[in-house]
Amino acid sequence: IVISGPKIIDEELRLKWNLPKTLSVGKSAELTVQDGNGKDVANAEVIWAVDGKGWIDQGGKVTASAPGPIRVKAVVRGTILE
């Protein structure tokens, strides 16, 4: 049995940045995802990923590893946030 339907996208999710405009090499900052009511989404519901000159742990802590851009993604409830 296969059941399919349109993907429900939660447009109320948003990535909250607790970052300065720049992040010095070796420095870290915490990221969170919030729902439409401004409440933090539990990290157990978030898969974090990063491209570029940094890394991120699954708690949302992003660290700059070298000079250059960092692009962060969060997959939450089937929605990709960048």
ABEGO torsion letter per residue (X at the ends): XBBBBBBBBBAABBBBBBBBABBBBGBBBBBBBBBAAGBBBBAAABBBBBBEBBBBBAAGBBBBABBEBBBBBBBBGGBBBX
